[in-house]
């Protein structure tokens, strides 16, 4: 544990200085107006149709989880929270499936999109992970989404033993927080951020598209011989 930033020892060994970088970035959020929701960082949340966050406990990351084609649940499901059951609309599946469909438009034949029990979407070429995407569907608290997304992306990359894999966090376009500040923080950590709309348009706060990033950063130099 380094301040408010928790990084496993294995991650730190494989990527020296990681805990310090995460600590500095997270400390910038721990201002009086950015503390909302930090007490619940151990939870993963989906959003209901009215924007209310519904807690959903996550499982411990598994190191040998098998990759499979993307198939996230979309629609309405029963959610039980503190002995109370209600119907909720699962936003996470909508965002993830839309992102997957958009990514596949830009992939050459030898690259595929897959997921496992931890990773929302990974781009793989001949079994090698080129990029890892984490989707956050809760529009109510961008600081909480970013804080959790940072840890998940670094831990997943560490567990998969792919230090060269590119990292990207994907959020709903309806988020209206200070994108410039968050972009600077994520740049420092080497994580790309994209905001997506219901039409499948995913844009960086710096103005370039998901397709541009895939072509110029993730897929550059991966042409099949």
PyMOL commands that set and color helices and strands:
alter all, ss='L'
color gray80, all
select helices_A, chain A and resi 9-14+18-29+32-34+38-40+91-104+142-160+179-189+210-218
alter helices_A, ss='H'
color red, helices_A
select strands_A, chain A and resi 44-47+53-56+75-81+84-90+111-114+121-125+128-136+166-172+191-196+202-203
alter strands_A, ss='S'
color yellow, strands_A
deselect
rebuild
show_as cartoon
